Amino acid sequence: MLAHFAKGQDTATISAIKNELALIYERDQKTRKGTDSASYVAFIDSTNLVRVEYIVKKYGWLGRSAIGTRANFTLYLVIQHAELEVQEKYLPLLKKSVDDSESRPVDLAYLQDRVLMRKGKKQLYGSQVVFDKTGAQVLHPIEDEKNVNVRRAGVGLEPLEEYAKFFGINYQLPKE
């Protein structure tokens, strides 16, 4: 679908899709950066999802070579903020896009971890942070934790010790 889209669409259509995804990105991030009311987040996410699902249904999961890195990232971002069923629906499309070098492996890692966490399973890359009973941020449990940094490096992520600092978590890999 991607190759067909890239060759079969005029530059005006591609430009319109990129422009729409730029607006979707800005709406998505505005409430998450505290520059707009957080009470609108669910509404914004739902309207963004309607448009992204329309685009993906009509054109397929558009890769970087067709619409650029930022617009491709926006497709992932909207899905990452959606409900579990939506995430599961689009996970294979993102995986194929990564396999075709059209999307970033790091985006797939984050989505895989989010899906696993929501299904009550251990995450693979340590990207998902939750609140414990005291209200402190902690990493959601990690599968084969001693090798997490090997997996993280494989998708372009920094060591978990560095990532955890961003959330105020003092993390150390288990010894064994």
OpenMM code with the backbone's topology and positions (N, CA, C; nanometers):
from openmm import Vec3, app, unit

residues = "MET LEU ALA HIS PHE ALA LYS GLY GLN ASP THR ALA THR ILE SER ALA ILE LYS ASN GLU LEU ALA LEU ILE TYR GLU ARG ASP GLN LYS THR ARG LYS GLY THR ASP SER ALA SER TYR VAL ALA PHE ILE ASP SER THR ASN LEU VAL ARG VAL GLU TYR ILE VAL LYS LYS TYR GLY TRP LEU GLY ARG SER ALA ILE GLY THR ARG ALA ASN PHE THR LEU TYR LEU VAL ILE GLN HIS ALA GLU LEU GLU VAL GLN GLU LYS TYR LEU PRO LEU LEU LYS LYS SER VAL ASP ASP SER GLU SER ARG PRO VAL ASP LEU ALA TYR LEU GLN ASP ARG VAL LEU MET ARG LYS GLY LYS LYS GLN LEU TYR GLY SER GLN VAL VAL PHE ASP LYS THR GLY ALA GLN VAL LEU HIS PRO ILE GLU ASP GLU LYS ASN VAL ASN VAL ARG ARG ALA GLY VAL GLY LEU GLU PRO LEU GLU GLU TYR ALA LYS PHE PHE GLY ILE ASN TYR GLN LEU PRO LYS GLU".split()
positions = [
    Vec3(0.0818, -0.1198, 0.0000),
    Vec3(0.0000, 0.0000, 0.0000),
    Vec3(0.0857, 0.1255, 0.0000),
    Vec3(0.1949, 0.1237, 0.0759),
    Vec3(0.2797, 0.2415, 0.0847),
    Vec3(0.3393, 0.2767, -0.0509),
    Vec3(0.3985, 0.1797, -0.1177),
    Vec3(0.4599, 0.2069, -0.2468),
    Vec3(0.3554, 0.2579, -0.3448),
    Vec3(0.2379, 0.1963, -0.3426),
    Vec3(0.1291, 0.2404, -0.4290),
    Vec3(0.0895, 0.3831, -0.3940),
    Vec3(0.0790, 0.4117, -0.2659),
    Vec3(0.0416, 0.5468, -0.2242),
    Vec3(0.1442, 0.6481, -0.2712),
    Vec3(0.2704, 0.6217, -0.2434),
    Vec3(0.3760, 0.7168, -0.2756),
    Vec3(0.3815, 0.7446, -0.4253),
    Vec3(0.3601, 0.6424, -0.5068),
    Vec3(0.3672, 0.6601, -0.6506),
    Vec3(0.2345, 0.7078, -0.7097),
    Vec3(0.1241, 0.6709, -0.6443),
    Vec3(-0.0059, 0.6970, -0.7030),
    Vec3(-0.0735, 0.8254, -0.6583),
    Vec3(-0.0193, 0.8947, -0.5614),
    Vec3(-0.0828, 1.0150, -0.5107),
    Vec3(-0.0063, 1.1384, -0.5567),
    Vec3(-0.0798, 1.2438, -0.5788),
    Vec3(-0.0140, 1.3669, -0.6175),
    Vec3(0.0444, 1.4356, -0.4941),
    Vec3(0.1317, 1.5287, -0.5192),
    Vec3(0.1985, 1.5973, -0.4083),
    Vec3(0.1011, 1.6771, -0.3233),
    Vec3(-0.0091, 1.7212, -0.3803),
    Vec3(-0.1086, 1.7956, -0.3018),
    Vec3(-0.1733, 1.7052, -0.1966),
    Vec3(-0.2028, 1.5813, -0.2321),
    Vec3(-0.2616, 1.4871, -0.1365),
    Vec3(-0.1615, 1.4563, -0.0253),
    Vec3(-0.0383, 1.4295, -0.0627),
    Vec3(0.0648, 1.4011, 0.0363),
    Vec3(0.0828, 1.5214, 0.1287),
    Vec3(0.0871, 1.6385, 0.0713),
    Vec3(0.1029, 1.7615, 0.1495),
    Vec3(-0.0148, 1.7819, 0.2448),
    Vec3(-0.1354, 1.7549, 0.1986),
    Vec3(-0.2544, 1.7704, 0.2835),
    Vec3(-0.2503, 1.6739, 0.4021),
    Vec3(-0.2087, 1.5514, 0.3769),
    Vec3(-0.1981, 1.4523, 0.4848),
    Vec3(-0.0925, 1.4970, 0.5849),
    Vec3(0.0227, 1.5409, 0.5370),
    Vec3(0.1286, 1.5874, 0.6263),
    Vec3(0.0817, 1.7070, 0.7085),
    Vec3(0.0114, 1.7990, 0.6470),
    Vec3(-0.0396, 1.9170, 0.7189),
    Vec3(-0.1413, 1.8765, 0.8249),
    Vec3(-0.2300, 1.7859, 0.7907),
    Vec3(-0.3287, 1.7406, 0.8890),
    Vec3(-0.2610, 1.6709, 1.0062),
    Vec3(-0.1639, 1.5872, 0.9775),
    Vec3(-0.0925, 1.5176, 1.0851),
    Vec3(-0.0111, 1.6145, 1.1704),
    Vec3(0.0366, 1.7234, 1.1123),
    Vec3(0.1065, 1.8263, 1.1914),
    Vec3(0.0105, 1.8910, 1.2902),
    Vec3(-0.1108, 1.9195, 1.2468),
    Vec3(-0.2120, 1.9770, 1.3368),
    Vec3(-0.2519, 1.8773, 1.4456),
    Vec3(-0.2653, 1.7518, 1.4085),
    Vec3(-0.2995, 1.6471, 1.5061),
    Vec3(-0.1895, 1.6369, 1.6109),
    Vec3(-0.0652, 1.6406, 1.5675),
    Vec3(0.0471, 1.6349, 1.6606),
    Vec3(0.0401, 1.7506, 1.7608),
    Vec3(0.0185, 1.8706, 1.7105),
    Vec3(0.0117, 1.9883, 1.7980),
    Vec3(-0.1028, 1.9761, 1.8986),
    Vec3(-0.2184, 1.9316, 1.8537),
    Vec3(-0.3325, 1.9124, 1.9461),
    Vec3(-0.2997, 1.8066, 2.0508),
    Vec3(-0.2379, 1.6972, 2.0085),
    Vec3(-0.2029, 1.5887, 2.0998),
    Vec3(-0.1096, 1.6380, 2.2098),
    Vec3(-0.0113, 1.7147, 2.1728),
    Vec3(0.0915, 1.7555, 2.2679),
    Vec3(0.0527, 1.8754, 2.3534),
    Vec3(-0.0380, 1.9574, 2.3050),
    Vec3(-0.0730, 2.0812, 2.3758),
    Vec3(-0.1214, 2.0552, 2.5181),
    Vec3(-0.2135, 1.9628, 2.5358),
    Vec3(-0.2636, 1.9348, 2.6709),
    Vec3(-0.1615, 1.8583, 2.7535),
    Vec3(-0.0792, 1.7807, 2.6916),
    Vec3(0.0199, 1.7016, 2.7652),
    Vec3(0.1380, 1.7859, 2.8124),
    Vec3(0.1545, 1.9029, 2.7531),
    Vec3(0.2618, 1.9937, 2.7946),
    Vec3(0.2109, 2.1004, 2.8915),
    Vec3(0.0838, 2.0919, 2.9278),
    Vec3(0.0292, 2.1859, 3.0236),
    Vec3(-0.0067, 2.3214, 2.9668),
    Vec3(-0.0115, 2.3337, 2.8349),
    Vec3(-0.0459, 2.4627, 2.7756),
    Vec3(-0.1944, 2.4724, 2.7404),
    Vec3(-0.2684, 2.3697, 2.7726),
    Vec3(-0.4122, 2.3691, 2.7491),
    Vec3(-0.4749, 2.2850, 2.8596),
    Vec3(-0.6033, 2.2975, 2.8760),
    Vec3(-0.6709, 2.2264, 2.9835),
    Vec3(-0.6641, 2.0750, 2.9651),
    Vec3(-0.6174, 2.0070, 3.0689),
    Vec3(-0.6084, 1.8606, 3.0655),
    Vec3(-0.7460, 1.7963, 3.0571),
    Vec3(-0.8500, 1.8713, 3.0910),
    Vec3(-0.9849, 1.8146, 3.0852),
    Vec3(-1.0280, 1.7852, 2.9416),
    Vec3(-0.9568, 1.8397, 2.8460),
    Vec3(-0.9906, 1.8167, 2.7051),
    Vec3(-0.9162, 1.6985, 2.6442),
    Vec3(-0.8277, 1.6365, 2.7205),
    Vec3(-0.7410, 1.5326, 2.6643),
    Vec3(-0.8201, 1.4176, 2.6018),
    Vec3(-0.9207, 1.3679, 2.6684),
    Vec3(-0.9979, 1.2553, 2.6149),
    Vec3(-1.0689, 1.2947, 2.4855),
    Vec3(-1.1242, 1.4153, 2.4819),
    Vec3(-1.1915, 1.4633, 2.3614),
    Vec3(-1.0917, 1.4785, 2.2467),
    Vec3(-0.9784, 1.5400, 2.2739),
    Vec3(-0.8765, 1.5600, 2.1708),
    Vec3(-0.8252, 1.4260, 2.1197),
    Vec3(-0.7963, 1.3350, 2.2128),
    Vec3(-0.7490, 1.2019, 2.1717),
    Vec3(-0.8510, 1.1320, 2.0828),
    Vec3(-0.9780, 1.1426, 2.1180),
    Vec3(-1.0808, 1.0728, 2.0392),
    Vec3(-1.0966, 1.1339, 1.9004),
    Vec3(-1.0903, 1.2656, 1.8902),
    Vec3(-1.1034, 1.3275, 1.7572),
    Vec3(-0.9782, 1.3013, 1.6733),
    Vec3(-0.8619, 1.3054, 1.7363),
    Vec3(-0.7381, 1.2724, 1.6630),
    Vec3(-0.7422, 1.1291, 1.6118),
    Vec3(-0.7926, 1.0386, 1.6949),
    Vec3(-0.7996, 0.8977, 1.6565),
    Vec3(-0.8918, 0.8777, 1.5364),
    Vec3(-1.0033, 0.9463, 1.5330),
    Vec3(-1.0950, 0.9342, 1.4191),
    Vec3(-1.0225, 0.9692, 1.2895),
    Vec3(-0.9474, 1.0781, 1.2906),
    Vec3(-0.8775, 1.1203, 1.1691),
    Vec3(-0.7632, 1.0240, 1.1322),
    Vec3(-0.6867, 0.9804, 1.2326),
    Vec3(-0.5757, 0.8888, 1.2044),
    Vec3(-0.6287, 0.7560, 1.1514),
    Vec3(-0.7357, 0.7052, 1.2116),
    Vec3(-0.7926, 0.5790, 1.1613),
    Vec3(-0.8419, 0.5956, 1.0174),
    Vec3(-0.8994, 0.7094, 0.9860),
    Vec3(-0.9437, 0.7350, 0.8487),
    Vec3(-0.8235, 0.7328, 0.7534),
    Vec3(-0.7175, 0.8013, 0.7904),
    Vec3(-0.5982, 0.8073, 0.7055),
    Vec3(-0.5391, 0.6679, 0.6857),
    Vec3(-0.5263, 0.5918, 0.7942),
    Vec3(-0.4671, 0.4577, 0.7836),
    Vec3(-0.5576, 0.3652, 0.7029),
    Vec3(-0.6878, 0.3774, 0.7215),
    Vec3(-0.7803, 0.2930, 0.6443),
    Vec3(-0.7705, 0.3239, 0.4951),
    Vec3(-0.7598, 0.4511, 0.4627),
    Vec3(-0.7587, 0.4909, 0.3225),
    Vec3(-0.6233, 0.4682, 0.2545),
    Vec3(-0.5122, 0.4937, 0.3284),
    Vec3(-0.3810, 0.4920, 0.2652),
    Vec3(-0.2855, 0.3863, 0.3208),
    Vec3(-0.3238, 0.3191, 0.4288),
    Vec3(-0.2323, 0.2277, 0.4951),
    Vec3(-0.1467, 0.3040, 0.5958),
    Vec3(-0.0599, 0.2303, 0.6676),
    Vec3(0.0298, 0.2938, 0.7646),
    Vec3(0.1396, 0.3632, 0.6849),
    Vec3(0.1311, 0.4926, 0.6737),
    Vec3(0.2231, 0.5688, 0.5904),
    Vec3(0.3593, 0.5820, 0.6565),
    Vec3(0.4610, 0.5462, 0.5826),
    Vec3(0.5962, 0.5485, 0.6358),
    Vec3(0.6666, 0.6804, 0.6146),
    Vec3(0.7863, 0.6862, 0.6679),
    Vec3(0.8678, 0.8080, 0.6613),
    Vec3(0.8975, 0.8505, 0.5181),
    Vec3(0.9175, 0.7552, 0.4293),
    Vec3(0.9519, 0.7925, 0.2915),
    Vec3(0.8347, 0.8590, 0.2199),
    Vec3(0.7141, 0.8347, 0.2657),
    Vec3(0.5968, 0.8950, 0.2024),
    Vec3(0.5588, 1.0279, 0.2661),
    Vec3(0.5618, 1.0342, 0.4008),
    Vec3(0.5094, 1.1535, 0.4679),
    Vec3(0.6075, 1.2194, 0.5645),
    Vec3(0.7260, 1.1655, 0.5788),
    Vec3(0.8251, 1.2255, 0.6676),
    Vec3(0.8199, 1.1667, 0.8080),
    Vec3(0.9247, 1.1923, 0.8816),
    Vec3(0.9408, 1.1341, 1.0150),
    Vec3(0.8364, 1.1862, 1.1134),
    Vec3(0.8125, 1.3165, 1.1175),
    Vec3(0.7191, 1.3738, 1.2150),
    Vec3(0.5773, 1.3236, 1.1914),
    Vec3(0.5316, 1.3219, 1.0691),
    Vec3(0.3953, 1.2763, 1.0388),
    Vec3(0.3814, 1.1268, 1.0695),
    Vec3(0.4830, 1.0491, 1.0361),
    Vec3(0.4813, 0.9061, 1.0679),
    Vec3(0.4772, 0.8851, 1.2191),
    Vec3(0.5546, 0.9618, 1.2936),
    Vec3(0.5545, 0.9556, 1.4396),
    Vec3(0.4160, 0.9907, 1.4946),
    Vec3(0.3479, 1.0833, 1.4318),
    Vec3(0.2143, 1.1238, 1.4772),
    Vec3(0.1155, 1.0088, 1.4677),
    Vec3(0.1241, 0.9279, 1.3635),
    Vec3(0.0371, 0.8102, 1.3542),
    Vec3(0.0553, 0.7231, 1.4779),
    Vec3(0.1812, 0.6923, 1.5097),
    Vec3(0.2113, 0.6118, 1.6284),
    Vec3(0.1609, 0.6796, 1.7556),
    Vec3(0.1866, 0.8080, 1.7701),
    Vec3(0.1541, 0.8802, 1.8931),
    Vec3(0.0050, 0.8742, 1.9246),
    Vec3(-0.0763, 0.8933, 1.8249),
    Vec3(-0.2221, 0.8888, 1.8455),
    Vec3(-0.2650, 0.7484, 1.8862),
    Vec3(-0.2085, 0.6479, 1.8242),
    Vec3(-0.2400, 0.5091, 1.8609),
    Vec3(-0.1899, 0.4795, 2.0022),
    Vec3(-0.0735, 0.5288, 2.0376),
    Vec3(-0.0170, 0.5078, 2.1716),
    Vec3(-0.1098, 0.5645, 2.2801),
    Vec3(-0.1834, 0.6691, 2.2476),
    Vec3(-0.2737, 0.7325, 2.3446),
    Vec3(-0.4162, 0.6772, 2.3379),
    Vec3(-0.4382, 0.5764, 2.2568),
    Vec3(-0.5723, 0.5186, 2.2392),
    Vec3(-0.5957, 0.4031, 2.3371),
    Vec3(-0.7141, 0.3482, 2.3309),
    Vec3(-0.7511, 0.2333, 2.4137),
    Vec3(-0.6760, 0.1077, 2.3676),
    Vec3(-0.6703, 0.0097, 2.4559),
    Vec3(-0.5972, -0.1144, 2.4299),
    Vec3(-0.6405, -0.1816, 2.2999),
    Vec3(-0.7691, -0.1906, 2.2756),
    Vec3(-0.8182, -0.2591, 2.1552),
    Vec3(-0.7661, -0.1921, 2.0286),
    Vec3(-0.7592, -0.0608, 2.0298),
    Vec3(-0.7072, 0.0141, 1.9153),
    Vec3(-0.5575, -0.0119, 1.9007),
    Vec3(-0.4865, -0.0088, 2.0112),
    Vec3(-0.3430, -0.0353, 2.0081),
    Vec3(-0.3147, -0.1745, 1.9513),
    Vec3(-0.3898, -0.2737, 1.9958),
    Vec3(-0.3708, -0.4099, 1.9452),
    Vec3(-0.4015, -0.4195, 1.7965),
    Vec3(-0.4996, -0.3444, 1.7506),
    Vec3(-0.5382, -0.3458, 1.6097),
    Vec3(-0.4254, -0.2939, 1.5198),
    Vec3(-0.3579, -0.1883, 1.5642),
    Vec3(-0.2575, -0.1240, 1.4799),
    Vec3(-0.1144, -0.1693, 1.5068),
    Vec3(-0.0925, -0.2442, 1.6130),
    Vec3(0.0417, -0.2927, 1.6446),
    Vec3(0.1047, -0.3700, 1.5279),
    Vec3(0.0327, -0.4614, 1.4622),
    Vec3(0.0937, -0.5325, 1.3477),
    Vec3(0.1303, -0.4400, 1.2315),
    Vec3(0.0519, -0.3354, 1.2087),
    Vec3(0.0838, -0.2419, 1.1002),
    Vec3(0.2106, -0.1636, 1.1317),
    Vec3(0.2238, -0.1201, 1.2574),
    Vec3(0.3453, -0.0497, 1.2969),
    Vec3(0.4653, -0.1443, 1.2893),
    Vec3(0.4477, -0.2681, 1.3308),
    Vec3(0.5574, -0.3650, 1.3246),
    Vec3(0.6047, -0.3850, 1.1810),
    Vec3(0.5110, -0.3996, 1.0891),
    Vec3(0.5478, -0.4156, 0.9480),
    Vec3(0.6208, -0.2917, 0.8970),
    Vec3(0.5737, -0.1745, 0.9371),
    Vec3(0.6385, -0.0509, 0.8962),
    Vec3(0.7812, -0.0427, 0.9499),
    Vec3(0.8023, -0.0868, 1.0727),
    Vec3(0.9377, -0.0912, 1.1294),
    Vec3(1.0217, -0.1931, 1.0531),
    Vec3(0.9652, -0.3099, 1.0256),
    Vec3(1.0370, -0.4128, 0.9499),
    Vec3(1.0785, -0.3621, 0.8116),
    Vec3(0.9975, -0.2730, 0.7549),
    Vec3(1.0271, -0.2144, 0.6240),
    Vec3(1.1133, -0.0887, 0.6341),
    Vec3(1.1613, -0.0578, 0.7551),
    Vec3(1.2431, 0.0620, 0.7829),
    Vec3(1.1680, 0.1916, 0.7538),
    Vec3(1.0367, 0.1880, 0.7697),
    Vec3(0.9534, 0.3056, 0.7439),
    Vec3(0.9044, 0.3740, 0.8715),
    Vec3(0.9244, 0.3107, 0.9870),
    Vec3(0.8896, 0.3688, 1.1168),
    Vec3(1.0031, 0.3385, 1.2136),
    Vec3(1.0050, 0.4118, 1.3230),
    Vec3(1.1140, 0.3976, 1.4207),
    Vec3(1.0918, 0.2771, 1.5115),
    Vec3(1.1954, 0.1936, 1.5301),
    Vec3(1.1850, 0.0803, 1.6225),
    Vec3(1.1488, 0.1231, 1.7649),
    Vec3(1.1950, 0.2390, 1.8068),
    Vec3(1.1652, 0.2864, 1.9418),
    Vec3(1.0141, 0.3051, 1.9603),
    Vec3(0.9444, 0.3507, 1.8586),
    Vec3(0.7986, 0.3677, 1.8685),
    Vec3(0.7300, 0.2335, 1.8864),
    Vec3(0.7763, 0.1338, 1.8140),
    Vec3(0.7214, -0.0006, 1.8283),
    Vec3(0.7469, -0.0538, 1.9685),
    Vec3(0.8666, -0.0297, 2.0223),
    Vec3(0.8997, -0.0762, 2.1573),
    Vec3(0.8042, -0.0147, 2.2601),
    Vec3(0.7806, 0.1141, 2.2503),
    Vec3(0.6893, 0.1807, 2.3441),
    Vec3(0.5473, 0.1252, 2.3324),
    Vec3(0.5014, 0.1039, 2.2105),
    Vec3(0.3660, 0.0519, 2.1923),
    Vec3(0.3569, -0.0920, 2.2416),
    Vec3(0.4575, -0.1727, 2.2138),
    Vec3(0.4568, -0.3102, 2.2631),
    Vec3(0.4507, -0.3124, 2.4154),
    Vec3(0.5313, -0.2295, 2.4807),
    Vec3(0.5299, -0.2234, 2.6267),
    Vec3(0.3944, -0.1779, 2.6794),
    Vec3(0.3355, -0.0803, 2.6164),
    Vec3(0.2054, -0.0292, 2.6627),
    Vec3(0.0990, -0.1373, 2.6520),
    Vec3(0.0973, -0.2106, 2.5415),
    Vec3(0.0007, -0.3191, 2.5227),
    Vec3(0.0231, -0.4289, 2.6270),
    Vec3(0.1471, -0.4692, 2.6444),
    Vec3(0.1769, -0.5734, 2.7434),
    Vec3(0.1329, -0.5304, 2.8833),
    Vec3(0.1637, -0.4068, 2.9210),
    Vec3(0.1263, -0.3565, 3.0522),
    Vec3(-0.0253, -0.3583, 3.0707),
    Vec3(-0.0963, -0.3101, 2.9712),
    Vec3(-0.2421, -0.3041, 2.9812),
    Vec3(-0.3057, -0.4424, 2.9859),
    Vec3(-0.2340, -0.5425, 2.9364),
    Vec3(-0.2836, -0.6802, 2.9416),
    Vec3(-0.2378, -0.7522, 3.0686),
    Vec3(-0.1731, -0.6773, 3.1594),
    Vec3(-0.1284, -0.7349, 3.2852),
    Vec3(-0.0029, -0.8186, 3.2739),
    Vec3(0.0729, -0.7980, 3.1666),
    Vec3(0.1960, -0.8733, 3.1452),
    Vec3(0.3171, -0.7844, 3.1690),
    Vec3(0.4323, -0.8475, 3.1809),
    Vec3(0.5564, -0.7728, 3.1973),
    Vec3(0.5963, -0.7083, 3.0653),
    Vec3(0.6523, -0.5891, 3.0747),
    Vec3(0.6986, -0.5185, 2.9559),
    Vec3(0.8373, -0.5666, 2.9149),
    Vec3(0.8773, -0.5357, 2.7921),
    Vec3(1.0056, -0.5808, 2.7392),
    Vec3(1.1156, -0.4766, 2.7494),
    Vec3(1.0812, -0.3499, 2.7354),
    Vec3(1.1810, -0.2438, 2.7229),
    Vec3(1.1866, -0.1483, 2.8423),
    Vec3(1.0975, -0.1623, 2.9373),
    Vec3(1.0987, -0.0764, 3.0548),
    Vec3(1.0529, 0.0653, 3.0277),
    Vec3(0.9722, 0.0847, 2.9260),
    Vec3(0.9290, 0.2199, 2.8895),
    Vec3(0.8086, 0.2703, 2.9689),
    Vec3(0.7382, 0.1813, 3.0354),
    Vec3(0.6128, 0.2200, 3.1009),
    Vec3(0.6325, 0.2388, 3.2509),
    Vec3(0.5938, 0.3554, 3.2966),
    Vec3(0.6056, 0.3947, 3.4367),
    Vec3(0.4651, 0.4078, 3.4934),
    Vec3(0.4461, 0.3563, 3.6142),
    Vec3(0.3157, 0.3610, 3.6814),
    Vec3(0.3356, 0.4187, 3.8217),
    Vec3(0.2253, 0.4421, 3.8903),
    Vec3(0.2304, 0.4908, 4.0277),
    Vec3(0.2072, 0.3739, 4.1225),
    Vec3(0.2885, 0.3661, 4.2271),
    Vec3(0.2671, 0.2614, 4.3270),
    Vec3(0.1638, 0.3086, 4.4300),
    Vec3(0.1425, 0.2299, 4.5344),
    Vec3(0.0401, 0.2607, 4.6353),
    Vec3(0.0662, 0.3916, 4.7081),
    Vec3(0.1913, 0.4327, 4.7144),
    Vec3(0.2260, 0.5565, 4.7850),
    Vec3(0.2182, 0.6783, 4.6941),
    Vec3(0.1954, 0.6558, 4.5657),
    Vec3(0.1911, 0.7657, 4.4699),
    Vec3(0.3239, 0.7922, 4.4021),
    Vec3(0.4254, 0.7123, 4.4354),
    Vec3(0.5563, 0.7273, 4.3713),
    Vec3(0.5565, 0.6597, 4.2344),
    Vec3(0.6337, 0.7154, 4.1434),
    Vec3(0.6459, 0.6546, 4.0114),
    Vec3(0.7440, 0.5381, 4.0184),
    Vec3(0.7053, 0.4281, 3.9558),
    Vec3(0.7883, 0.3083, 3.9495),
    Vec3(0.7767, 0.2487, 3.8093),
    Vec3(0.8744, 0.1697, 3.7727),
    Vec3(0.8679, 0.0997, 3.6444),
    Vec3(0.7707, -0.0173, 3.6553),
    Vec3(0.6871, -0.0325, 3.5548),
    Vec3(0.6028, -0.1516, 3.5461),
    Vec3(0.6980, -0.2709, 3.5355),
    Vec3(0.6631, -0.3874, 3.5921),
    Vec3(0.7538, -0.5042, 3.5883),
    Vec3(0.8045, -0.5358, 3.4475),
    Vec3(0.9281, -0.5827, 3.4425),
    Vec3(0.9990, -0.6054, 3.3167),
    Vec3(1.0351, -0.7528, 3.3024),
    Vec3(1.0067, -0.8076, 3.1860),
    Vec3(1.0442, -0.9451, 3.1504),
    Vec3(1.1956, -0.9525, 3.1305),
    Vec3(1.2575, -1.0601, 3.1814),
    Vec3(1.4012, -1.0815, 3.1646),
    Vec3(1.4776, -0.9506, 3.1891),
    Vec3(1.4574, -0.8969, 3.3075),
    Vec3(1.5060, -0.7626, 3.3411),
    Vec3(1.6570, -0.7466, 3.3270),
    Vec3(1.7332, -0.8507, 3.3540),
    Vec3(1.8798, -0.8376, 3.3466),
    Vec3(1.9275, -0.8067, 3.2044),
    Vec3(1.8457, -0.8379, 3.1031),
    Vec3(1.8828, -0.8115, 2.9634),
    Vec3(1.8071, -0.6938, 2.9013),
    Vec3(1.7402, -0.6167, 2.9842),
    Vec3(1.6569, -0.5078, 2.9318),
    Vec3(1.7407, -0.4055, 2.8539),
    Vec3(1.8604, -0.3748, 2.9011),
    Vec3(1.9407, -0.2747, 2.8305),
    Vec3(1.9913, -0.3241, 2.6958),
    Vec3(2.0055, -0.4542, 2.6797),
    Vec3(2.0414, -0.5106, 2.5491),
    Vec3(1.9259, -0.4871, 2.4513),
    Vec3(1.8039, -0.5155, 2.4977),
    Vec3(1.6860, -0.4925, 2.4125),
    Vec3(1.6693, -0.3440, 2.3825),
    Vec3(1.6869, -0.2612, 2.4846),
    Vec3(1.6726, -0.1164, 2.4672),
    Vec3(1.7729, -0.0643, 2.3632),
    Vec3(1.8967, -0.1069, 2.3735),
    Vec3(1.9990, -0.0633, 2.2782),
    Vec3(1.9624, -0.1069, 2.1361),
    Vec3(1.9023, -0.2239, 2.1235),
    Vec3(1.8647, -0.2762, 1.9926),
    Vec3(1.7604, -0.1937, 1.9199),
    Vec3(1.6845, -0.1121, 1.9942),
    Vec3(1.5828, -0.0268, 1.9311),
    Vec3(1.6186, 0.1214, 1.9411),
    Vec3(1.7393, 0.1493, 1.9904),
    Vec3(1.7842, 0.2881, 1.9959),
    Vec3(1.7496, 0.3631, 2.1232),
    Vec3(1.7205, 0.2920, 2.2316),
    Vec3(1.6894, 0.3561, 2.3590),
    Vec3(1.8127, 0.3618, 2.4486),
    Vec3(1.8186, 0.4641, 2.5325),
    Vec3(1.9267, 0.4766, 2.6287),
    Vec3(1.9125, 0.3693, 2.7366),
    Vec3(2.0189, 0.3459, 2.8153),
    Vec3(2.0080, 0.2492, 2.9251),
    Vec3(1.8935, 0.2869, 3.0197),
    Vec3(1.8319, 0.1856, 3.0766),
    Vec3(1.7167, 0.2072, 3.1643),
    Vec3(1.7511, 0.2945, 3.2846),
    Vec3(1.8750, 0.2848, 3.3324),
    Vec3(1.9172, 0.3669, 3.4456),
    Vec3(1.9016, 0.5159, 3.4142),
    Vec3(1.9355, 0.5553, 3.2917),
    Vec3(1.9233, 0.6953, 3.2497),
    Vec3(1.7776, 0.7347, 3.2283),
    Vec3(1.7028, 0.6490, 3.1627),
    Vec3(1.5608, 0.6757, 3.1376),
    Vec3(1.4852, 0.6932, 3.2686),
    Vec3(1.5121, 0.6090, 3.3652),
    Vec3(1.4416, 0.6126, 3.4935),
    Vec3(1.4644, 0.7443, 3.5670),
    Vec3(1.5821, 0.8037, 3.5518),
    Vec3(1.6126, 0.9315, 3.6182),
    Vec3(1.5139, 1.0403, 3.5785),
    Vec3(1.4670, 1.0366, 3.4551),
    Vec3(1.3714, 1.1358, 3.4066),
    Vec3(1.2447, 1.1368, 3.4926),
    Vec3(1.2107, 1.0212, 3.5489),
    Vec3(1.0911, 1.0069, 3.6313),
    Vec3(1.1224, 1.0126, 3.7813),
    Vec3(1.2458, 1.0434, 3.8134),
    Vec3(1.2857, 1.0487, 3.9535),
    Vec3(1.3016, 0.9115, 4.0159),
    Vec3(1.3275, 0.8133, 3.9332),
    Vec3(1.3437, 0.6751, 3.9803),
    Vec3(1.4926, 0.6416, 3.9809),
    Vec3(1.5428, 0.5956, 4.0929),
    Vec3(1.6805, 0.5499, 4.1022),
    Vec3(1.6807, 0.3999, 4.0715),
    Vec3(1.7173, 0.3671, 3.9482),
    Vec3(1.7083, 0.2288, 3.9015),
    Vec3(1.8458, 0.1664, 3.8873),
    Vec3(1.8564, 0.0406, 3.9260),
    Vec3(1.9755, -0.0399, 3.9026),
    Vec3(1.9324, -0.1752, 3.8485),
    Vec3(2.0049, -0.2241, 3.7498),
    Vec3(1.9766, -0.3574, 3.6962),
    Vec3(1.9945, -0.4623, 3.8076),
    Vec3(1.9112, -0.5664, 3.8050),
    Vec3(1.9324, -0.6733, 3.9028),
    Vec3(2.0646, -0.7437, 3.8758),
    Vec3(2.1251, -0.7917, 3.9827),
    Vec3(2.2566, -0.8595, 3.9692),
    Vec3(2.2425, -0.9912, 3.8952),
    Vec3(2.1409, -1.0667, 3.9236),
    Vec3(2.1174, -1.1951, 3.8553),
    Vec3(1.9720, -1.2276, 3.8529),
] * unit.nanometer
topology = app.Topology()
chain = topology.addChain("A")
for resn in residues:
    res = topology.addResidue(resn, chain)
    for name in ("N", "CA", "C"):
        topology.addAtom(name, app.Element.getBySymbol(name[0]), res)
